[in-house]
């Protein structure tokens, strides 16, 4: 008897199998066309990657998926979707914050092995690998979260030059009754899944190329254009998930005396050192940008005002104590946050939050410089 397969949640047998597969492929190809347009038009790569992962899951009827992006010799979570854990804190944390342990490319874990091998990996049961398999499944995450991973399909994300940018991990194929089964090994189906992975690779590659146009040539920090774009993304994320975020503005107090005494090259060197210092002393997902002249800004995702003020004061003290080459350096700092200073019920225009932080910065200057300031909540809201 011919083994059954899945199509749009229905069980099909024998002669219906090819028809069912073609129907799934037709729907997937329609989605791929739409995704191709989104890759070119949507500025927020996370939105595109979320959609690609969701449509890939629908095509293979997978309960869960994780998209890892390669950063040096590690893989880090970029997208996490798991219907089996929906509503639980771990699912919300990984879905909205993309935080999780890095996977070393040297490790025997399945995602790392898929990158090293460069091919699709279809594992019927991760707890019972084939004899002599060069990979293993780490059950720690399953045990910690009361989850049970069984089948897994891993697809490398390959760019146009053949470099592997990451891996799409689909887990727990579901049958008609919602039980876990194996992923369809049909080569045609795997080609469609490869197409989803290829779109993800294009989106990541385009994002990285675009990022180059967002870098300040002098300091290596991001520029004002990227700063505004990230603020807009955080505003949308707050409207959707109600996560706080903040802006911190830094203005150098004594750049002009350095330029006048030692020359503009000395001033440029001071700004470059300051930029590196800000980046080195900030979290990986904090955005540091040079906004113009001697002013820098930081976007702090998932950070309430109290946390932003602590960050600002820590950085201010660090800069004051740092041995710059020609002269000590101090900064005046302004802080503003959503929803503390602006309610964020509607999407907050980036300029509104920057103006609030700028008013706080002006207050720090007025009070004598080399200090951190923020506006009272009522003053900020009633600007």
Beta strands, then each sheet from edge to edge (+ up, - down):
strand 1: 5-7
strand 2: 10-12
strand 3: 62-71
strand 4: 74-82
strand 5: 103-104
strand 6: 121-123
strand 7: 152-158
strand 8: 164-174
strand 9: 180-181
strand 10: 245-252
strand 11: 287-292
strand 12: 295-301
strand 13: 331-338
strand 14: 372-374
sheet 1: 1+ 2-
sheet 2: 5+ 4- 3+ 8- 7+ 6-
sheet 3: 5+ 4- 3+ 8- 9+
sheet 4: 11+ 12- 10+ 13- 14-
end
